Amino acid sequence: MLTLIKALALTLAVVLVSGVSVAAIAVSQFATKVSANAVDISNGATDLPAIPQLGSFEGGFNVLVVGVDNSLTQSAAYGDRTGTLNDVNILLHVSADHKSAVVISIPRDLVVNQPACTDPDTGKVAKAATSTAMNASFGRGGLGCVVSTVSSLTGLTIPYAGLISFEGTVAMADAVGGVPVCLNDAIKDPYTGLDLPAGTSVVSGTAALAYLRSRHGVGDGSDLSRISSQQAYMSSLMRVMKSSATLTDVSKLSALATAAGTNLKLSTSLANIPTMVGMALALKDIDLNQLVFVQYPSATDPQDTNKLVPSTALAKKLFAAVTADQSFTLDAKSLGNSAELDPTAAPAATPTPTPTPTASATGAATGTPTPAATDAAAPVEIAGLRGQTASQQTCSIAFNY
């Protein structure tokens, strides 16, 4: 079964980046909607984060955004499936000094060990599982099970999460007014309905969803190629969101508030205005050069060429940097296998070094206030990671059948 949704971290990032304005415009309506849709992600745990006071979030934080390929409310146009898979798993980590952020896409076909999970609605317990595809975790215990699985894989505490489905992805794309995407050649993907010419097009609604879904239309036709296109889309959307044309447009921000409140299901820890506004204030000034999108390091599973397994050594380097809040750069060959730099775009500015805070892994992950270091540290290069920064303008490479 083809994946039918690629719901992105951008959907939550949009809410967070524009959160201050959204709260000012529609705080009562928005708060009511997100509270009504709140999801329990505790997976049986009781040490939940406290709701911060209104103001900038203190310390670093982690948010997991999960996109599912089925929901009770979706239309018949997206197909009929008996189960629900978490086909999109995107982890956002913001550093304790709020000067950098990393968005990590975890492939749906990554084979990992998964912890025991408790369904928050039924109380049913699923036993721990070994060598199981990442996209099976939602079916084992809902959003909380996905959070626990990703936490176990990465070693990070993840107190916050959001869930989105087909209609949510379409609504958010419409609300932002469209996102520019670049193709090196025309793409006509019969599986998703994507039909775009070479060059730059502004996509919204179902066209945006088709672009995010397309696997057979880009790169080598793999899910990793699709992740590369998603990262190009996320980068472009963040450039749109940081522009004055969006942040000063009251009607657009109001539409975002309505779309997010209606279509996003946030964890109970996140579904409140103080938390969202605090995160928005922490995110709003991060330089696009310091916002990095990466794929979780993986390799082909020797037992099944349709699956992936973690590249352990490279993953350790990535998460050592993340837990230490060490700013890092990607090497010259970092772009994913369906992306190339847009030849018509102006060169991205060179990133500037940022101070490295003296954060513990736990403090950075949970939002515990952490003092910043007094000496600046130059970013380290992590060779072998695939991805791009939000400042890099890239084009998706068309897949030739």
N, C-alpha and C positions, 0 to 999 in steps of 0.2 A: 504494500500500500504506500502510495506516494504521500509524503508529508504535505498537508494542505495549509499549514500556517507557519509563518515565521514571525511571531510576535516578538518585538525587540525591546531591549532595555530602553531604547529611546522613548517608548510610551510612558514609562515611569520617569525617565529623565526629563521629558517634556513637562510633566506635572511638577517635578521638583524644581527645575530651573525657572519655571514661570510661577512657582507656588506662591510667592509673596503677592504678586498681582492678582492671581486667581483668588487667594484668600480675601483680598481687599474687595474684589468685585462680587463674589458669590459665596462668602464664607458659610452662611447658614445652610443654604441649599446644598453646597458641596459637602459639608461636614455630615449632613443628614444622610446623603447618598452613600458616602464611603463607609460610614458606620454601619449602615444597614447591610452592606455587602461584605463586611469584614470576615476574614477567615482565620481560624485557629491553626497556627503552625507549631504549636508547642510539642507535638508528638509525645505527649505525656510528661514533659518537663514542667517545672514550676518556677524556675528562676528566670522570669521574664523581665525585659528592660523596663525601667520606669519611664513615664512620659515626661519629656523635658519641658521646662518653662519656655514661653514664647521668646525667641531670640535665636541667634546663630547656634547651631549644633556644636557641642564641645567634644573635641576628639574626632577620631575617624569612625567610619561605619561601613557596614556591608549590607547590600540589598540584593536579593535574588529575584529576577523577573522570569516567570515561567509562562510559556505559550503552549496551549493545549490544542489538539487537533479535533476535539469534539466537545460539545457542551449541550446541556438540556435545552438551551434557547436558540441554538443555531438553526438556520434554515436548511431545507432539503437540498439546496444548491451545492452544499459542501459535502454531500455524500452521507451515507448512513453507516455508522460504525457501532459495534456493540460495546467497545471499550474506549477509554480516553487515555491518550499518550501525551506525555510532556515532551513534545518534539523540539521545544526551544527552552534552553536553560542558560540564562545570562546573568553573571554575577558582577555587580558594581561595587568596587572598593574605593572609598575616598580617604585620602591620607589624613592623619591627625592634624596637620597644619593647614589643610584645605587648599593646598597648592597644586595637587596632582590627583588624578583618578585613573583607575584601570577598569576596563570593561572586558570580562572574560567570557567568551562563548564556549560552552561545553557541548560537544557533539552529541546528538541524540543516540548514535550507535556506539558510543564509548562503553565498553564492557568493564564493569566495576563491581566491587562487593558492596552490598547495600545492608544497612542496619535493620533491625526489627522496627516495624512501624505500626502505629495505632490510628485507625480511622477516627477522626474527631466526631463524626456524625453517628456511627454505629458502635464504636468502641471495639470493633473487630481488630485483632492483632495479627499482623503478617510477620512470620518468622524471618530472621536475617537470611539474606540470599547471597550466594557467591556467583561471580562471573555472569552478571545480569546486565542487559543493556540499560543505559541511563533512562531511556524513555519509558521504561516499565515502572519507574518509581511512583508516579502519580497514581497508577492503578493499585499500588500496594498500600496506599494510605493517604492519598490526597496531597495537597501542597506541603504539608508538614513533612511528609516522607521525602519529597524532593529536596526540601531544605536540609533534612538530616543526612541524606545521601551526599549532597554536594559538600556539606560541612565535613563529613567523614573523608571525602576524597581530597579536599583542599587543606584541611586542618584549621579552617577559619570558623569562628563563631558567626552565625548569620541570624541576627535578631529580627530582620525585616524582609518581607517578601510581597510580591504582587502577582496576580494571575490574570491572563487575558486570553480571549478566544478570537474566532474569525471576525465576528461583527465588531469587536473592540478594535482590532487592527484597522479595519476599514474606517470606523468612526474617527479614530485618532488621526489617520492620514487626511481625512476630509477637514477636520477641525484646524489643522495647522496650515491648510491652504495649499498643500502640495509640496513635494520635495524634488529638487533637481537630481536626476540620475544620468550617468553618462555610459554609453555603450560604444565599444570600438567598432562594432558592426551591427547590422540589424539582427534582431532576435524575434523569432516566431516560434514560440514553444506551445505545441498542441496540448501538452499535459496541463498547463496552468492557464492558457489563454493569453499569455504575454505576447504582445505584438508591438514592438517599438523599433523606430528607425535608428540608424547609427547617429552618434552625436548625443547632445544633451536634451532630455525631455523632462518636463515637470509632471510627476505622477501623483495621483491621489486616489482615494477610494479603492475600488476593486483592481485598478491598474497597479496601484502600489502593492496591494496584497499579492497580485500575480508576480510582480518583480521579486518580492520577498520569498515567495514560494518556489520560484523557478530553480530547478536543479538541472534538468535536461537542457536548459537554454544557456548555461554559462560554464566556463572553464572546461573541465574534463567530465562534466555530468555528475560529479559526486556531491555528497552533502557538504564536504569541506569547501567546495567551490561556491556553494550556495551561502555558506557562512561568510566567505569573502565579500560577496555582493551585499549581504546584510550589513557588514561593517562599513562598506562604502556608503550605504544608505544612512546608517546611523551618523556617520561623520558629516554627511551633507545636511541631515536634519539638525544636528547640533549647530552647524554654521547658520542655518535659517533661524533657529531659536535664539541665537545670540545676537541676531541683527536687530536694529532698532525698529525695522518694519514689522517685526513680530511683537517685541516686548512693549511697544507703545500702542499696539492695536487693541483697543478695549474689546471690540466685538470678537476678535480672534481669540483673545484670552478667555473670554466668557464661553466661547464655543469649546475651547479646550477643557474648561472646568466641567461643563455639562457632559462632554464625551467621556472624560476620565471618571467622573463620579458615577456615570451610568454603566460603563463597560469594564472598568478595572475593579477587581476584587483584591483588596489589600489585606495584609495580615492585621490582626487586632492591634499589634504593636505599632503599626504604621498608620492605621486609619484614624488619625486625629490631626487637627490643624497645627498644634504646636510642633509635632514631630516633622510634618511635611514642610512647614515654613522654615524651621531650623535647618533642615537639610538643604532647602532652596538657597538660604543665605550662605551656607557653606559651599555650595556648588557654583554660585552665580559668577564668581570672579576667577574660576580656574581657566588658565590659558589653554586654548585649543591644542597647542603643542604639548601640553602636559596631560591631555586626555587621550589615553592610548587604548585601542581596541585590539585584543589578541585572541587567538584560538587556543584552547587548552591543548598542550602538547600531546600528540598522539601518533600512533603508527598502525599499519594494517595488522589486524589480528591474524596470527599464523594459523589459528584453528578455523577461521571463517573470514574470507577476504571481503565479505560485505560488512564486517564489523571493524571496530578500532579498539586498541588498547592504549593505556597511558604510556607516554614516553617519560619514564620516572625521573631520570637524571635532569632533563630539561624542566620538568614540572617542579622539581625541588628548587631549582634556581629561580624560577618565576615566583613561587610562593615564599621563598626566603626574602625576596625583595618586597613582596606585598606585605608580609607580616612585619617587616622592619621599616615599612614606609620609605624604602629606598627608591628614589626616582630612577627610572631606567629608560634606555632608548633601544630601538630595534636596529638590526643591521641592514645593509644595503639591499639584501635579498629577502626582506621580510614580507613583502606583499603576498597575499594569498594567491592560490593558483588560478583564480578567475579575476584578478585585478591587475591593472597597470596604471601608472601615473597619467593623468589627463594631459596630453601634450599642449592643450590650449590654455591651461591654467597657469597662473603666476606661481613661481617657486614658493614653497612654504618657508616661513621664517625659521631660523635656527633656534631650537629650544635654549632657554637660559637655565643655568643651574638653580636648583631650589634647595633650601635648608632641609636637612634630614632630621626629623624629630627623634627624640629618644623614646620611641614607643615600644612597648612590649607587644607581642602578638595579640594578647588578650585585650589590652587597652585599645589597640587600633581597631580590633574587630567589633568591639562592643560599644564604643563611644565614650569610654572612660576618659576624662580630661587628662591630657598628656603634655608635659612641658616640651617646648621646641628646643632643639639643640642650638647652641650659639654659633657654631661654625657651619658654613655652607659646604655641601658635598656635591661634587660633580656627579651627574647621572652615570650609572653603569650601563654598559651595553650587554644585552642578553642575546647572544647569537643563536639563531635557529628558530626563534619565535616567529610565527606568522601573524601579520596584522598591519595596522597603520595608526597614525594619529588622526585626531579630528580635524587637524589643519590640512592634511594631505587630500587633494582632490584626485580621485581615481575613477577609472572607467572599468566597467565589467567587460570581460573578454567573452565574446560569443562562442558557444559550443558548436562545432561543426559536426553534423551527423555523418 
